[in-house]
């Protein structure tokens, strides 16, 4: 179930480019996915660990979610 939900969340983010967490939750509910904010947070956490999405705070209550770019994988240090 977690993989299916994670895939649905990723596809929705990919189709919109970037999205706010509350808008993502409403869009998933509109598509018929039974999801809570807790389940969404778990799915986003897994996707962020896999370096598939980037989640950033846009204030106290909003988070911006976008597809991770390949530039984020490059190391910052020069040896």
Secondary structure by P-SEA (a helix, b strand, c coil): caaaaaaaaaaaaaaaccccaaaaaaaaaaacccccaaaaaaaaaaaaaaccbbbbbccccbbbbbccccccccccccc
